[in-house]
Amino acid sequence: MRTRILIFCLVVGGLAAIADPFVRAQTNLQVPGPNNQYQQQYAPPPAQPPPYAPDNGDTIQLLPQLTRPAPQPAPMPPPVNTAPMTAQAIPSLPAVFRGCWQGEVSQLDWIRRDPASAHKIGFWTPKTYRLCYRRVGDQPFTLTFTETGVAPSEKIIHPYGNVVPITTDGREYAAMRSRLNFDEYKTRPDGGMSPTFSVDETTNLACRIAGDDMMVDADVFGTRDGEPWFTAHWRADFRRAAD
């Protein structure tokens, strides 16, 4: 019995002696760290820049300007040769216009300086119109007499004007244009008269015959010494008058 126990102890001691170096080797075993090639291949992404903060207003950043070709001027249209108005260019008025017509324009619907920086406008001086559409001999009917003037006034001298037809619908309507020129005395603060200035009025007349009346709707464009002065509008009825 003692012999068996002794043998068992020797066997166990031998096994322990054999296993001791292996255990120490396992205890001292160190796991190698990752090599440099692995770290470079899987390096963490670089840090993101901080979010944009708006400028405090002290600095203005300008965007680069786009370079664009300069616009080319449009070609000028070819000149058009226009012949002066002749007797053949004046339209023939409908038969309802035959005879003489006259009227006076004493009131305006409105009047204003045009441009606003123009001279001050004084009182409207009544204007007179007379025109006759007649036949002379075997000639076609024409405006044998046209006159536009100014009602008698001590402020107005040398009035002269006429009326020409522009177009017609061939029934009872015609558009006409009048030109009136006169010299007007300037009014001094003391009520006296000073040198004159020249007034030119161009009036577009829309004329329609209704029985013995010529109903006229007109726009006036006035100049003073050749400079734009005023615009105005009026309506009036011209009556049939004796030849």
Backbone torsions as a table, in degrees:
resi	resn	phi	psi	omega
1	MET	NA	-48.9	179.2
2	ARG	-59.2	-36.6	-178.4
3	THR	-63.1	-40.5	-179.9
4	ARG	-66.2	-40.1	-179.6
5	ILE	-64.9	-41.0	-179.5
6	LEU	-63.6	-42.2	-179.9
7	ILE	-64.4	-42.2	-179.4
8	PHE	-61.0	-42.0	179.9
9	CYS	-64.9	-41.1	179.6
10	LEU	-63.2	-41.6	-179.6
11	VAL	-62.7	-46.4	-179.1
12	VAL	-62.5	-42.5	179.7
13	GLY	-63.5	-40.0	178.5
14	GLY	-64.2	-41.9	178.9
15	LEU	-62.6	-39.1	179.8
16	ALA	-66.7	-37.8	179.6
17	ALA	-66.4	-38.5	179.4
18	ILE	-67.5	-40.5	-175.8
19	ALA	-76.1	-20.5	-174.3
20	ASP	-62.9	-45.0	178.3
21	PRO	-62.2	-37.4	-178.9
22	PHE	-64.4	-39.8	179.1
23	VAL	-65.4	-42.0	179.7
24	ARG	-65.6	-36.9	178.4
25	ALA	-64.2	-41.9	178.5
26	GLN	-65.9	-33.6	-179.5
27	THR	-70.0	-35.3	-177.4
28	ASN	-89.1	0.4	-178.3
29	LEU	-67.1	129.5	179.4
30	GLN	-117.7	133.3	179.6
31	VAL	-78.4	121.9	-178.6
32	PRO	-65.0	142.3	178.6
33	GLY	-72.6	166.1	179.6
34	PRO	-64.2	141.6	179.6
35	ASN	-75.6	168.7	-176.7
36	ASN	-65.6	-32.4	-179.3
37	GLN	-63.1	-40.1	178.7
38	TYR	-65.4	-39.7	-179.4
39	GLN	-66.7	-38.6	-178.8
40	GLN	-70.4	-34.5	-177.4
41	GLN	-71.9	-33.7	-177.8
42	TYR	-118.5	41.5	178.7
43	ALA	-67.2	144.7	179.3
44	PRO	-63.4	150.3	-178.6
45	PRO	-63.1	149.6	179.6
46	PRO	-64.4	154.7	-179.1
47	ALA	-64.0	138.0	179.0
48	GLN	-72.8	144.0	177.8
49	PRO	-66.0	153.2	179.9
50	PRO	-62.6	151.2	179.5
51	PRO	-60.1	152.6	-177.5
52	TYR	-66.8	131.6	176.1
53	ALA	-107.7	129.3	-179.0
54	PRO	-60.6	149.9	-179.7
55	ASP	-64.7	152.1	179.5
56	ASN	-82.8	4.4	177.1
57	GLY	98.7	-10.5	-179.1
58	ASP	-79.6	-20.3	-175.8
59	THR	-125.8	135.4	177.1
60	ILE	-114.1	123.3	177.8
61	GLN	-97.9	125.8	-178.7
62	LEU	-99.4	134.5	175.4
63	LEU	-75.2	148.7	178.2
64	PRO	-62.2	137.4	-178.1
65	GLN	-78.4	142.7	177.8
66	LEU	-81.2	136.4	178.8
67	THR	-88.7	115.7	-179.5
68	ARG	-120.4	146.0	178.3
69	PRO	-67.5	143.9	179.2
70	ALA	-65.2	138.3	179.5
71	PRO	-63.5	139.7	179.1
72	GLN	-88.9	136.7	179.8
73	PRO	-63.7	144.2	179.1
74	ALA	-69.5	144.4	179.7
75	PRO	-64.2	140.6	179.4
76	MET	-73.5	137.9	178.4
77	PRO	-68.7	151.9	179.8
78	PRO	-65.7	146.3	179.9
79	PRO	-63.4	145.5	179.2
80	VAL	-110.8	125.1	179.1
81	ASN	-84.5	119.5	179.9
82	THR	-113.3	132.1	-179.9
83	ALA	-83.3	146.2	177.2
84	PRO	-63.2	153.7	-179.0
85	MET	-63.5	131.7	178.1
86	THR	-116.9	175.6	179.9
87	ALA	-62.1	-33.0	179.3
88	GLN	-69.9	-23.0	-178.1
89	ALA	-80.8	-15.7	-179.4
90	ILE	-78.6	125.0	-176.8
91	PRO	-70.4	152.1	174.3
92	SER	-84.1	132.2	-178.3
93	LEU	-82.5	153.8	176.7
94	PRO	-61.4	161.7	-176.3
95	ALA	-60.9	-27.9	-177.4
96	VAL	-65.7	-14.2	178.9
97	PHE	-86.7	-4.9	-175.8
98	ARG	-64.8	139.8	-177.7
99	GLY	114.6	-165.7	179.7
100	CYS	-114.9	146.2	-178.4
101	TRP	-135.7	142.7	178.1
102	GLN	-149.5	156.1	179.5
103	GLY	-168.8	168.4	179.2
104	GLU	-129.0	136.9	179.3
105	VAL	-106.9	99.6	-176.5
106	SER	-103.0	-15.0	-178.2
107	GLN	-132.6	152.7	178.6
108	LEU	-115.4	150.3	169.7
109	ASP	-73.1	-40.7	175.1
110	TRP	-165.1	160.2	175.2
111	ILE	-151.3	142.1	179.2
112	ARG	-150.8	152.8	174.9
113	ARG	-67.7	138.8	-179.2
114	ASP	-149.8	102.1	10.0
115	PRO	-78.1	173.2	-177.8
116	ALA	-64.3	-21.9	-178.9
117	SER	-86.0	2.6	-177.4
118	ALA	-70.7	172.7	178.8
119	HIS	-59.6	154.4	176.7
120	LYS	-62.7	143.1	-179.5
121	ILE	-92.2	133.4	177.3
122	GLY	-88.8	-158.2	179.5
123	PHE	-73.6	146.7	177.1
124	TRP	-74.2	126.3	176.4
125	THR	-92.8	125.2	-178.2
126	PRO	-54.1	141.5	179.1
127	LYS	-110.5	147.9	-179.1
128	THR	-117.0	146.3	179.2
129	TYR	-133.2	142.1	171.7
130	ARG	-151.5	130.2	177.4
131	LEU	-145.5	144.9	-178.6
132	CYS	-127.6	128.1	178.9
133	TYR	-110.9	101.5	-171.3
134	ARG	-138.2	170.0	175.1
135	ARG	-105.8	137.0	175.5
136	VAL	-113.2	113.5	-178.5
137	GLY	63.6	-131.9	179.6
138	ASP	-94.5	8.6	-178.1
139	GLN	-75.6	158.2	175.2
140	PRO	-63.6	162.0	176.5
141	PHE	-63.8	133.6	178.4
142	THR	-143.9	165.7	173.2
143	LEU	-76.2	94.3	-176.3
144	THR	-77.2	-20.1	179.8
145	PHE	-148.1	126.0	173.5
146	THR	-137.0	138.7	179.4
147	GLU	-152.5	132.3	169.0
148	THR	-126.5	132.2	-175.0
149	GLY	-144.0	-162.1	-176.4
150	VAL	-124.7	136.5	175.1
151	ALA	-58.2	145.9	-176.5
152	PRO	-48.9	127.9	-179.3
153	SER	-152.4	138.7	178.6
154	GLU	-72.5	-10.7	-180.0
155	LYS	-91.6	-12.2	-173.5
156	ILE	-114.5	134.7	176.0
157	ILE	-136.5	156.9	175.3
158	HIS	57.3	46.4	177.3
159	PRO	-74.9	142.3	176.3
160	TYR	-155.9	137.0	178.3
161	GLY	-168.5	166.5	177.0
162	ASN	-149.5	174.8	-178.1
163	VAL	-131.2	137.4	176.0
164	VAL	-129.5	141.8	175.5
165	PRO	-75.3	146.7	-178.6
166	ILE	-111.6	-48.7	-179.1
167	THR	-158.2	164.8	-179.9
168	THR	-151.4	155.8	176.2
169	ASP	-90.8	0.0	178.8
170	GLY	81.1	3.0	-179.1
171	ARG	-121.7	-80.4	-178.1
172	GLU	-134.6	8.7	-176.9
173	TYR	-120.2	143.3	173.9
174	ALA	-150.9	142.2	172.5
175	ALA	-101.0	133.2	-179.6
176	MET	-131.3	165.8	179.0
177	ARG	-136.0	131.7	178.8
178	SER	-115.3	148.5	173.6
179	ARG	-123.7	128.9	179.6
180	LEU	-131.8	129.2	178.5
181	ASN	-128.6	138.8	176.5
182	PHE	-157.2	167.1	176.0
183	ASP	-108.2	136.3	-177.4
184	GLU	-123.3	134.4	177.7
185	TYR	-73.5	140.5	172.7
186	LYS	-77.1	142.7	179.7
187	THR	-96.0	126.6	178.3
188	ARG	-85.7	158.4	178.5
189	PRO	-57.1	-29.4	-179.1
190	ASP	-84.4	4.4	178.5
191	GLY	91.9	-7.2	179.6
192	GLY	-80.6	179.2	-179.1
193	MET	-107.9	144.1	177.6
194	SER	-121.5	-177.1	-179.1
195	PRO	-52.9	158.2	-174.9
196	THR	-88.5	165.3	169.4
197	PHE	-129.0	154.4	-175.4
198	SER	-90.0	134.4	178.2
199	VAL	-118.9	133.1	175.8
200	ASP	-127.0	125.0	-179.9
201	GLU	-117.7	123.2	172.1
202	THR	-106.5	123.9	-174.4
203	THR	-124.0	125.0	173.7
204	ASN	-93.2	120.8	-173.9
205	LEU	-108.7	125.8	171.5
206	ALA	-103.6	109.8	-170.3
207	CYS	-113.0	134.1	177.9
208	ARG	-136.5	130.8	-178.0
209	ILE	-88.0	132.9	175.0
210	ALA	-138.2	92.0	-177.4
211	GLY	69.4	-121.4	179.1
212	ASP	-96.5	14.1	179.0
213	ASP	-115.4	143.0	168.3
214	MET	-112.0	106.5	-179.0
215	MET	-83.3	124.4	-172.5
216	VAL	-121.0	131.3	174.8
217	ASP	-119.3	124.4	-168.2
218	ALA	-136.0	146.5	171.9
219	ASP	-117.6	132.6	-175.2
220	VAL	-115.3	137.5	174.7
221	PHE	-124.0	116.1	-174.8
222	GLY	-111.8	145.6	174.4
223	THR	-123.8	155.8	177.6
224	ARG	-126.3	116.5	-175.6
225	ASP	51.4	39.2	176.5
226	GLY	84.4	-4.1	-179.8
227	GLU	-103.3	141.1	177.7
228	PRO	-52.9	137.2	-172.7
229	TRP	-128.0	-53.7	-175.5
230	PHE	-154.9	163.8	167.9
231	THR	-128.0	150.6	-177.0
232	ALA	-152.0	165.6	178.5
233	HIS	-140.9	139.1	176.9
234	TRP	-147.0	161.6	173.7
235	ARG	-132.7	141.7	-178.2
236	ALA	-156.7	160.4	175.0
237	ASP	-111.9	123.0	173.5
238	PHE	-93.7	139.8	-177.2
239	ARG	-103.4	150.6	174.7
240	ARG	-66.4	133.7	-176.3
241	ALA	-123.5	163.8	178.6
242	ALA	-70.9	146.8	176.9
243	ASP	-66.5	NA	NA
